[in-house]
Amino acid sequence: MLYDLRRSDARVRWLVTLLLCTLGVAYVFGAWMVGMYAGFTPRSVAATYVEPTMAMPMPAETTTVVEHDVTPEEMGHAEQHQVDLALLVQDTHVHVPMYGVIATILSIVALGLAIPRWMGFALITLLFAAPLLDFMGMWLTKLASPHFAVVTLAGGWAMGLGYTIVAALAFWQMWRPEKGAHG
């Protein structure tokens, strides 16, 4: 361990606490956004990245008008959010470096935890591999096969898992009462 969060100055522990809380809020809203736009199933993620095909191609220079009653279910049905190639390039350009920064910050916190060396390597690897899996899955779903949507889901869940492990261990180690200490 390069430094010990358990014995660090209270200001350092407070900084780490606020940082982890801020990232936690961001992850909660990120998950909410994913739920709204892409969903949490391979099918819904694939539908977000795979270009839709027109179910009924229309002949050139014709118009078809169809009238029917709209049901309440149809009124509440939102269109599937689509990520085209330009948006995926933009998202990759913006998110991958930021995920790298977040993985670095969480890794620095992990270096201050009282955990075995192998677990430190595993956590750091998880924190950096998760966003790579996430975006690799998006690109493979877009360009190769909708079956790669599961890779995107694995990356997203791995990001949440990495954050949760680091945050839980840090909070526990920084703020648990020491044995024999009186209040």
C-alpha positions in Angstrom: 0.0 0.0 0.0 1.5 3.3 -1.0 -0.3 5.3 1.7 -2.9 4.4 4.3 -6.3 6.0 4.1 -7.1 4.5 7.5 -4.5 6.6 9.2 -4.5 9.6 6.9 -5.4 13.1 8.0 -9.1 13.8 8.4 -9.0 16.3 5.6 -7.7 13.6 3.1 -10.4 11.2 4.3 -13.0 14.0 3.9 -11.8 14.8 0.4 -12.0 11.1 -0.6 -15.4 10.8 1.0 -16.8 13.8 -1.0 -15.1 12.6 -4.2 -16.7 9.1 -3.8 -20.1 10.6 -3.0 -19.9 12.9 -6.1 -18.9 10.0 -8.3 -21.7 7.9 -6.8 -24.3 10.5 -7.6 -22.9 10.7 -11.2 -23.1 6.9 -11.5 -26.7 6.8 -10.2 -27.8 9.5 -12.8 -25.7 7.7 -15.4 -27.6 4.5 -14.8 -30.9 6.3 -14.9 -29.9 7.8 -18.3 -28.9 4.4 -19.6 -32.2 3.0 -18.5 -34.1 5.8 -20.3 -32.2 5.6 -23.5 -30.7 2.2 -24.0 -32.1 -0.1 -21.3 -30.5 -2.9 -19.4 -31.2 -5.9 -21.7 -29.1 -7.1 -24.6 -32.1 -6.6 -26.9 -32.7 -2.9 -25.9 -29.0 -2.1 -26.1 -28.8 -3.7 -29.5 -31.8 -1.7 -30.7 -30.0 1.5 -29.6 -26.9 0.8 -31.8 -28.2 -1.3 -34.7 -29.6 0.8 -37.5 -33.4 0.2 -37.8 -34.7 -1.4 -41.0 -37.9 -0.1 -42.5 -40.6 -2.8 -42.0 -42.6 -1.7 -45.0 -40.6 0.1 -47.8 -42.7 2.7 -49.5 -42.9 2.9 -53.3 -41.4 6.1 -54.7 -43.7 9.1 -55.1 -46.7 7.7 -53.3 -48.4 8.6 -50.1 -50.4 6.2 -47.9 -52.8 7.5 -45.3 -54.0 5.2 -42.6 -56.5 6.3 -39.9 -57.0 4.3 -36.7 -57.9 4.9 -33.1 -54.8 5.4 -30.9 -54.8 3.3 -27.8 -53.4 4.6 -24.5 -50.6 2.0 -24.8 -49.5 3.6 -28.1 -49.6 7.1 -26.6 -47.2 6.1 -23.9 -44.8 4.3 -26.3 -41.6 6.3 -26.8 -39.6 5.8 -29.9 -36.4 3.7 -29.5 -33.4 6.0 -29.0 -30.9 5.5 -31.8 -27.2 6.2 -31.7 -25.8 6.8 -35.2 -22.2 6.5 -36.2 -21.5 10.3 -35.7 -22.9 10.2 -32.1 -21.0 7.1 -31.3 -17.8 8.7 -32.4 -18.6 11.8 -30.3 -19.6 9.7 -27.3 -16.3 7.7 -27.5 -14.2 10.8 -27.9 -15.8 12.4 -24.8 -16.5 9.4 -22.5 -13.4 7.2 -22.9 -10.9 9.8 -21.7 -13.2 10.8 -18.8 -13.7 7.1 -17.8 -9.9 6.9 -17.8 -9.6 9.9 -15.5 -12.3 8.4 -13.2 -10.5 5.0 -13.3 -7.3 6.7 -12.3 -8.9 8.5 -9.4 -10.6 5.4 -8.1 -7.3 3.5 -8.6 -5.4 6.1 -6.5 -8.1 5.6 -3.8 -7.6 1.8 -4.1 -3.8 2.2 -3.5 -4.6 3.6 -0.1 -6.7 0.7 1.0 -5.6 -2.1 3.2 -6.1 -4.9 0.7 -3.8 -7.6 -0.7 -1.5 -6.6 -3.5 -3.3 -9.0 -6.0 -6.6 -7.4 -5.1 -5.2 -3.9 -5.9 -4.1 -5.2 -9.3 -7.5 -6.8 -9.9 -9.4 -3.6 -8.9 -7.2 -1.4 -11.1 -7.6 -3.7 -14.0 -11.4 -3.8 -13.5 -11.6 -0.1 -13.3 -9.8 0.4 -16.6 -11.2 -2.7 -18.4 -14.9 -1.8 -17.7 -15.2 1.3 -19.9 -13.1 -0.4 -22.6 -15.6 -3.3 -22.6 -18.5 -0.8 -22.6 -17.4 1.0 -25.7 -15.9 -2.0 -27.4 -19.4 -3.5 -27.1 -21.1 -0.4 -28.5 -18.8 -0.4 -31.5 -19.0 -4.1 -32.1 -22.8 -4.0 -31.8 -22.9 -1.1 -34.3 -20.5 -2.6 -36.8 -20.5 -6.3 -36.4 -23.5 -7.9 -34.6 -26.3 -7.1 -32.2 -25.1 -10.0 -30.1 -22.2 -7.9 -28.8 -24.7 -5.8 -26.8 -24.0 -8.1 -23.9 -20.4 -6.8 -23.9 -21.7 -3.3 -23.4 -23.8 -4.5 -20.5 -20.9 -6.3 -19.0 -18.8 -3.2 -19.2 -21.4 -1.0 -17.6 -22.1 -3.4 -14.7 -18.3 -3.8 -14.2 -17.9 0.0 -13.9 -20.6 0.0 -11.2 -19.0 -3.0 -9.5 -15.6 -1.4 -9.5 -16.9 1.8 -8.0 -18.9 0.0 -5.4 -16.0 -2.1 -4.2 -13.6 0.9 -3.9 -16.2 3.1 -2.3 -17.4 0.5 0.2 -13.9 -0.5 1.3 -12.8 3.2 1.5 -15.8 4.3 3.6 -15.4 1.2 5.9 -11.6 1.7 6.3 -11.7 5.5 6.7 -14.6 5.9 9.0 -15.1 2.7 11.1 -14.5 3.2 14.8 -11.2 1.8 16.0 -11.3 -0.9 18.5 -11.0 0.4 22.0 -11.6 4.0 21.0 -14.2 5.9 23.1 -16.7 8.2 21.6 
